[in-house]
């Protein structure tokens, strides 16, 4: 099993990664401010499932695909960027018309999963940094499993807090004019997230 010092170092590095605003956080914030805390949490659940898939891929040694086939990485990255931009434009155009954009939880779960899976930041982090915290004197698989579980728990806590804060902000800005502006801001944030993802290397 990995040493305490290595584990604490991994926690610190993971917190820094998760706290940096990226497509995942921007998506959760935009959805929770636009449609409430529950929607933000559902989107977060979809992203968590996507991250679990990425962690499993890293543990099974499939991250070599990213290194061996960089073109596949670019396709996934650009696809996710285009999806975020599409959601942002939709939010901008439908600003203030919440009655026409409310959807079922399954759709929000799917949106979160697709955005989370198309965001390469977490996959690249795990593929690049997980090995740095492995104690070579111990079997690697249990250590990778521990790091993967820790990463998921921290992601849920941080992203969940973002969703709750976004929902609180939405309730605070309850006036129709404020909701309209908030929808426009949410759309702009998603478009910016898509552009960042498109040019992220």
C-alpha positions in Angstrom: 0.0 0.0 0.0 1.2 3.5 -0.7 2.8 5.6 2.1 0.9 8.3 3.9 3.2 11.0 2.5 2.5 9.8 -1.1 -1.2 9.7 -0.4 -1.3 13.2 1.1 0.6 14.5 -1.9 -1.8 12.8 -4.2 -4.8 14.4 -2.4 -3.2 17.9 -2.7 -2.5 17.5 -6.4 -6.0 16.2 -7.0 -7.6 19.1 -5.1 -5.6 21.6 -7.2 -6.8 19.9 -10.4 -10.4 19.7 -9.4 -10.5 23.3 -8.0 -9.3 24.8 -11.3 -12.3 26.0 -13.3 -12.7 23.8 -16.3 -15.4 22.4 -18.6 -16.9 20.2 -15.9 -17.2 22.9 -13.3 -18.5 25.4 -15.8 -21.1 23.0 -17.0 -22.3 22.2 -13.5 -22.4 25.8 -12.6 -24.3 26.8 -15.7 -26.9 24.1 -15.3 -27.5 24.6 -11.6 -27.8 28.4 -12.0 -30.2 27.9 -14.9 -32.3 25.0 -13.8 -31.6 24.5 -10.1 -29.5 22.5 -7.7 -31.2 19.2 -8.5 -30.3 19.5 -12.2 -26.7 20.5 -11.3 -26.4 17.4 -9.1 -27.8 15.1 -11.8 -25.3 16.6 -14.4 -22.6 16.0 -11.8 -23.7 12.4 -11.4 -23.3 11.9 -15.1 -19.8 13.4 -15.0 -18.9 11.2 -12.1 -19.9 8.1 -14.1 -17.7 9.3 -17.0 -14.8 9.9 -14.6 -15.3 6.4 -13.2 -15.0 5.0 -16.8 -11.8 7.0 -17.3 -10.4 5.7 -14.0 -11.2 2.2 -15.0 -9.5 2.7 -18.3 -6.3 4.0 -16.6 -6.3 1.1 -14.2 -6.6 -1.4 -17.0 -3.8 0.3 -18.9 -5.9 1.7 -21.7 -4.5 5.2 -21.5 -1.9 4.1 -24.1 -4.6 4.9 -26.7 -4.1 8.6 -26.0 -0.4 8.4 -26.4 -0.4 6.1 -29.4 -3.3 7.6 -31.3 -3.2 11.4 -30.7 -5.7 12.0 -33.5 -8.3 10.0 -31.5 -7.7 12.3 -28.6 -8.2 15.4 -30.8 -11.5 14.1 -32.1 -12.8 13.4 -28.6 -11.6 16.9 -27.5 -13.1 18.8 -30.4 -16.4 16.8 -30.1 -16.7 17.8 -26.5 -15.9 21.4 -27.3 -18.5 21.6 -30.0 -21.1 20.1 -27.7 -20.4 22.7 -25.0 -20.6 25.5 -27.5 -23.9 24.1 -28.8 -25.3 24.0 -25.2 -24.1 27.5 -24.6 -25.7 28.9 -27.7 -28.9 27.1 -26.9 -28.9 28.6 -23.4 -28.3 32.1 -24.8 -31.1 31.8 -27.4 -33.6 30.4 -24.9 -32.8 32.8 -22.1 -35.8 33.4 -19.8 -37.9 30.6 -21.4 -37.5 27.9 -18.7 -40.8 26.4 -19.5 -39.4 25.3 -22.9 -36.1 23.9 -21.7 -37.0 21.8 -18.7 -36.1 18.2 -19.3 -36.1 14.8 -17.5 -33.3 13.8 -15.2 -32.1 11.1 -17.6 -31.3 13.7 -20.2 -29.3 15.7 -17.7 -27.5 12.6 -16.7 -26.6 11.9 -20.3 -25.4 15.5 -20.9 -23.2 15.2 -17.8 -21.8 11.9 -19.0 -21.0 13.1 -22.5 -19.3 16.3 -21.3 -17.4 14.5 -18.6 -16.2 11.8 -21.1 -15.2 14.3 -23.7 -13.1 16.3 -21.2 -9.6 14.9 -21.4 -8.3 16.8 -18.4 -9.2 14.1 -15.8 -8.0 11.3 -18.1 -4.7 12.9 -18.8 -4.2 13.8 -15.1 -4.8 10.2 -14.0 -2.7 8.7 -16.8 0.2 11.1 -16.1 0.1 11.6 -12.4 -1.2 8.4 -10.9 2.1 6.6 -11.6 4.0 9.4 -9.8 2.4 8.4 -6.5 2.8 4.7 -6.7 5.0 3.1 -4.1 7.2 0.7 -6.2 7.8 -1.5 -3.2 4.1 -2.4 -3.2 1.7 -3.9 -5.8 0.4 -1.1 -8.0 -3.2 -2.2 -8.5 -4.4 -1.6 -5.0 -2.7 1.8 -5.0 -4.4 2.7 -8.3 -7.7 1.6 -7.0 -7.3 3.8 -3.8 -6.3 6.8 -5.9 -9.2 6.3 -8.2 -11.7 6.0 -5.4 -10.2 9.1 -3.7 -10.3 11.1 -6.9 -14.0 10.2 -7.4 -14.9 11.2 -3.8 -13.1 14.5 -4.0 -14.8 15.2 -7.4 -18.2 14.5 -6.0 -17.6 16.8 -2.9 -16.2 19.7 -4.9 -18.6 19.5 -7.9 -21.6 19.0 -5.5 -20.6 22.2 -3.7 -20.5 24.0 -7.0 -24.0 22.7 -7.9 -25.4 23.8 -4.5 -23.9 27.2 -4.8 -25.2 27.6 -8.3 -28.7 26.6 -7.2 -28.6 29.0 -4.3 -27.6 31.8 -6.7 -30.5 30.9 -9.0 -33.0 31.1 -6.1 -31.5 34.4 -5.0 -31.9 35.9 -8.5 -35.6 34.9 -8.9 -36.8 38.0 -10.8 -37.6 37.3 -14.5 -35.1 39.9 -15.7 -32.4 38.4 -13.5 -33.2 34.9 -14.8 -32.8 36.2 -18.4 -29.4 37.7 -17.6 -28.4 34.6 -15.8 -29.3 32.4 -18.7 -27.3 34.6 -21.0 -24.3 34.4 -18.6 -24.7 30.6 -18.4 -24.7 30.4 -22.2 -21.6 32.6 -22.4 -19.8 30.5 -19.8 -20.5 27.3 -21.7 -19.3 28.7 -25.0 -16.1 29.9 -23.3 -15.7 26.4 -21.8 -16.1 24.9 -25.2 -13.5 27.3 -26.7 -11.1 26.5 -23.8 -11.5 22.8 -24.4 -11.0 23.2 -28.1 -7.7 24.9 -27.7 -6.5 22.9 -24.6 -3.3 21.0 -25.2 
